[in-house]
Amino acid sequence: MSKTSRSGSTDGDVEDLFFALGDRHRLSVVRTLRARGALSATMLADDAIVTRQAIVKHLRILERAGLVSHQRRGREVLYALEARRLDEARTFLDGISAGWDRAITRLRRLVEEP
């Protein structure tokens, strides 16, 4: 059973998000979509060192994690970045960073007390 975080997402959602971002090819797809906007799998494969079929598999994982969405335009399927999910990743990491900042402040107080 997943726990719900303060942001309303579940631990599984966060795990899916970071799993999707944890692969260099998927991260490259995210960077490309961020820089160039919506693209087809064929266009993404043109810039990649992996095959179009591999790009499609990576896109499915990114879509399952909510990082990309797709829209059919005629015969073409265009994939677009869902920036909201990247914001959620940033918020999650900011929370971890804030926790470390508090821990370091407490440690500093203990060490510096006379």
Backbone as CSV, one residue per row, in Angstrom:
resi,resn,N_x,N_y,N_z,CA_x,CA_y,CA_z,C_x,C_y,C_z
1,MET,0.834,-1.170,0.000,0.000,0.000,0.000,0.887,1.245,0.000
2,SER,0.572,2.221,-0.845,1.359,3.442,-0.946,0.887,4.482,0.045
3,LYS,1.844,5.239,0.554,1.510,6.361,1.410,1.257,7.580,0.543
4,THR,0.399,8.488,1.014,0.166,9.730,0.298,1.048,10.804,0.891
5,SER,1.742,11.541,0.033,2.615,12.623,0.495,1.814,13.897,0.678
6,ARG,2.471,14.922,1.216,1.811,16.212,1.417,1.325,16.812,0.111
7,SER,2.014,16.550,-0.977,1.628,17.124,-2.267,0.430,16.395,-2.870
8,GLY,0.008,15.293,-2.228,-1.132,14.550,-2.735,-0.733,13.380,-3.612
9,SER,0.542,13.288,-3.983,0.971,12.161,-4.803,1.350,11.007,-3.886
10,THR,1.338,9.813,-4.420,1.694,8.652,-3.619,3.161,8.327,-3.788
11,ASP,3.695,7.539,-2.861,5.092,7.113,-2.969,5.339,6.423,-4.302
12,GLY,4.383,5.628,-4.762,4.519,4.950,-6.039,4.640,5.934,-7.186
13,ASP,3.885,7.024,-7.113,3.986,8.060,-8.144,5.387,8.637,-8.186
14,VAL,5.945,8.920,-7.015,7.291,9.484,-6.943,8.308,8.464,-7.445
15,GLU,8.125,7.213,-7.071,9.031,6.161,-7.554,8.969,6.049,-9.071
16,ASP,7.761,6.072,-9.637,7.603,6.010,-11.092,8.267,7.207,-11.758
17,LEU,8.103,8.360,-11.155,8.675,9.586,-11.699,10.198,9.504,-11.757
18,PHE,10.819,9.133,-10.642,12.277,9.080,-10.613,12.833,7.874,-11.370
19,PHE,12.067,6.783,-11.427,12.473,5.655,-12.278,12.535,6.114,-13.726
20,ALA,11.506,6.829,-14.156,11.461,7.298,-15.542,12.599,8.271,-15.840
21,LEU,12.915,9.130,-14.894,13.985,10.109,-15.099,15.371,9.504,-14.904
22,GLY,15.438,8.305,-14.341,16.715,7.696,-13.995,17.458,7.021,-15.137
23,ASP,16.893,7.022,-16.314,17.546,6.411,-17.466,18.071,7.516,-18.378
24,ARG,19.300,7.389,-18.831,19.910,8.475,-19.620,19.187,8.715,-20.934
25,HIS,18.630,7.661,-21.541,17.911,7.841,-22.805,16.588,8.572,-22.573
26,ARG,15.893,8.189,-21.508,14.631,8.874,-21.203,14.891,10.316,-20.791
27,LEU,15.948,10.543,-20.032,16.301,11.903,-19.646,16.630,12.738,-20.883
28,SER,17.272,12.128,-21.848,17.572,12.811,-23.103,16.286,13.168,-23.851
29,VAL,15.316,12.266,-23.848,14.019,12.540,-24.476,13.357,13.724,-23.780
30,VAL,13.385,13.734,-22.447,12.790,14.835,-21.688,13.471,16.153,-22.056
31,ARG,14.799,16.143,-22.108,15.535,17.366,-22.474,15.163,17.835,-23.881
32,THR,15.072,16.903,-24.807,14.741,17.257,-26.188,13.338,17.838,-26.277
33,LEU,12.370,17.206,-25.616,11.002,17.721,-25.639,10.918,19.092,-24.971
34,ARG,11.692,19.294,-23.918,11.701,20.599,-23.247,12.254,21.676,-24.182
35,ALA,13.290,21.340,-24.921,13.942,22.316,-25.790,13.181,22.564,-27.096
36,ARG,12.576,21.501,-27.654,12.009,21.615,-28.998,10.498,21.548,-29.065
37,GLY,9.833,21.229,-27.955,8.382,21.107,-27.985,7.956,19.724,-28.441
38,ALA,6.688,19.590,-28.791,6.102,18.298,-29.156,6.767,17.727,-30.409
39,LEU,7.097,16.433,-30.337,7.759,15.742,-31.442,7.215,14.329,-31.574
40,SER,7.371,13.769,-32.749,7.000,12.362,-32.960,8.153,11.469,-32.502
41,ALA,7.864,10.189,-32.350,8.906,9.226,-31.979,9.994,9.181,-33.053
42,THR,9.600,9.329,-34.304,10.575,9.329,-35.400,11.519,10.521,-35.284
43,MET,10.967,11.690,-35.003,11.797,12.885,-34.835,12.733,12.736,-33.646
44,LEU,12.232,12.162,-32.566,13.067,11.945,-31.380,14.182,10.948,-31.680
45,ALA,13.876,9.940,-32.470,14.877,8.923,-32.806,15.973,9.495,-33.704
46,ASP,15.639,10.504,-34.498,16.639,11.125,-35.374,17.803,11.693,-34.570
47,ASP,17.523,12.188,-33.366,18.547,12.796,-32.510,19.155,11.808,-31.507
48,ALA,18.661,10.581,-31.485,19.058,9.627,-30.445,20.048,8.598,-30.986
49,ILE,20.701,7.927,-30.033,21.626,6.860,-30.412,20.953,5.488,-30.323
50,VAL,19.659,5.491,-30.040,18.894,4.247,-29.967,17.863,4.243,-31.103
51,THR,17.264,3.100,-31.331,16.302,2.945,-32.424,14.976,3.625,-32.104
52,ARG,14.173,3.792,-33.141,12.832,4.349,-32.963,12.009,3.461,-32.027
53,GLN,12.153,2.138,-32.171,11.411,1.218,-31.306,11.805,1.410,-29.841
54,ALA,13.083,1.636,-29.585,13.536,1.887,-28.210,12.965,3.205,-27.700
55,ILE,12.920,4.208,-28.564,12.346,5.501,-28.177,10.883,5.329,-27.793
56,VAL,10.142,4.545,-28.567,8.725,4.299,-28.269,8.581,3.637,-26.898
57,LYS,9.429,2.677,-26.583,9.376,2.034,-25.258,9.667,3.046,-24.159
58,HIS,10.663,3.893,-24.370,10.987,4.922,-23.376,9.832,5.914,-23.231
59,LEU,9.196,6.259,-24.337,8.052,7.175,-24.287,6.894,6.574,-23.491
60,ARG,6.686,5.282,-23.612,5.618,4.618,-22.834,5.898,4.730,-21.335
61,ILE,7.144,4.529,-20.950,7.516,4.641,-19.531,7.349,6.084,-19.064
62,LEU,7.782,7.028,-19.872,7.629,8.444,-19.517,6.156,8.832,-19.429
63,GLU,5.351,8.276,-20.312,3.918,8.581,-20.283,3.246,7.970,-19.052
64,ARG,3.632,6.739,-18.705,3.085,6.093,-17.505,3.413,6.896,-16.256
65,ALA,4.569,7.532,-16.251,4.983,8.358,-15.109,4.370,9.755,-15.163
66,GLY,3.646,10.055,-16.226,3.002,11.353,-16.353,3.925,12.461,-16.854
67,LEU,5.095,12.080,-17.340,6.058,13.081,-17.806,5.812,13.532,-19.242
68,VAL,5.172,12.703,-20.036,4.812,13.094,-21.395,3.365,12.700,-21.665
69,SER,2.772,13.392,-22.613,1.443,13.027,-23.100,1.539,12.953,-24.615
70,HIS,0.565,12.317,-25.229,0.592,12.230,-26.681,-0.718,12.704,-27.264
71,GLN,-0.612,13.147,-28.505,-1.788,13.598,-29.240,-1.622,13.163,-30.690
72,ARG,-2.659,12.580,-31.227,-2.613,12.142,-32.622,-2.984,13.321,-33.516
73,ARG,-2.142,13.555,-34.503,-2.413,14.577,-35.527,-2.296,13.896,-36.882
74,GLY,-3.454,13.528,-37.403,-3.456,12.774,-38.662,-2.832,11.413,-38.443
75,ARG,-1.811,11.110,-39.208,-1.128,9.815,-39.098,-0.008,9.852,-38.080
76,GLU,0.280,11.031,-37.565,1.415,11.212,-36.671,0.963,11.296,-35.214
77,VAL,1.779,10.766,-34.331,1.542,10.899,-32.892,2.647,11.791,-32.352
78,LEU,2.244,12.901,-31.743,3.213,13.841,-31.177,3.235,13.700,-29.667
79,TYR,4.430,13.714,-29.119,4.632,13.599,-27.676,5.081,14.946,-27.145
80,ALA,4.485,15.346,-26.018,4.810,16.635,-25.411,5.157,16.425,-23.942
81,LEU,6.032,17.251,-23.447,6.451,17.200,-22.054,5.350,17.730,-21.150
82,GLU,5.145,17.070,-20.020,4.207,17.532,-18.989,5.031,18.156,-17.874
83,ALA,5.232,19.460,-17.948,6.111,20.169,-17.016,5.648,20.051,-15.560
84,ARG,4.358,19.856,-15.348,3.818,19.716,-13.988,4.552,18.611,-13.220
85,ARG,4.835,17.503,-13.899,5.515,16.382,-13.224,6.950,16.729,-12.878
86,LEU,7.616,17.516,-13.724,8.970,17.962,-13.385,8.928,18.893,-12.174
87,ASP,7.881,19.707,-12.097,7.709,20.572,-10.924,7.520,19.729,-9.664
88,GLU,6.785,18.626,-9.784,6.590,17.734,-8.640,7.917,17.115,-8.207
89,ALA,8.755,16.750,-9.166,10.075,16.198,-8.832,10.904,17.246,-8.105
90,ARG,10.874,18.476,-8.600,11.621,19.559,-7.959,11.116,19.797,-6.529
91,THR,9.805,19.800,-6.352,9.229,19.990,-5.018,9.655,18.879,-4.075
92,PHE,9.639,17.647,-4.562,10.050,16.505,-3.745,11.506,16.651,-3.317
93,LEU,12.384,16.990,-4.263,13.806,17.150,-3.949,14.044,18.362,-3.043
94,ASP,13.278,19.424,-3.228,13.386,20.587,-2.336,13.035,20.202,-0.898
95,GLY,12.040,19.324,-0.732,11.673,18.853,0.605,12.797,18.065,1.254
96,ILE,13.450,17.226,0.487,14.591,16.470,1.012,15.717,17.423,1.386
97,SER,15.985,18.391,0.532,17.035,19.372,0.797,16.743,20.175,2.061
98,ALA,15.500,20.574,2.235,15.117,21.334,3.430,15.316,20.489,4.690
99,GLY,15.013,19.203,4.603,15.230,18.305,5.741,16.707,18.225,6.109
100,TRP,17.581,18.138,5.120,19.023,18.118,5.375,19.480,19.448,5.963
101,ASP,18.940,20.548,5.464,19.303,21.866,6.012,18.944,21.952,7.492
102,ARG,17.766,21.467,7.857,17.350,21.479,9.268,18.267,20.590,10.105
103,ALA,18.613,19.421,9.579,19.490,18.501,10.315,20.873,19.115,10.516
104,ILE,21.400,19.771,9.500,22.717,20.412,9.617,22.665,21.559,10.617
105,THR,21.579,22.317,10.622,21.425,23.407,11.588,21.403,22.862,13.010
106,ARG,20.663,21.771,13.240,20.621,21.160,14.583,22.001,20.662,14.981
107,LEU,22.704,20.015,14.064,24.050,19.516,14.354,24.984,20.673,14.671
108,ARG,24.907,21.732,13.909,25.764,22.893,14.132,25.524,23.471,15.541
109,ARG,24.253,23.547,15.940,23.931,24.048,17.290,24.542,23.163,18.363
110,LEU,24.438,21.844,18.170,25.013,20.923,19.157,26.534,21.053,19.251
111,VAL,27.178,21.195,18.129,28.634,21.266,18.090,29.125,22.599,18.633
112,GLU,28.404,23.663,18.354,28.855,25.013,18.726,28.452,25.416,20.134
113,GLU,27.578,24.651,20.799,27.184,24.995,22.167,28.387,24.859,23.104
114,PRO,28.506,25.843,24.040,29.655,25.790,24.990,29.544,24.656,25.989
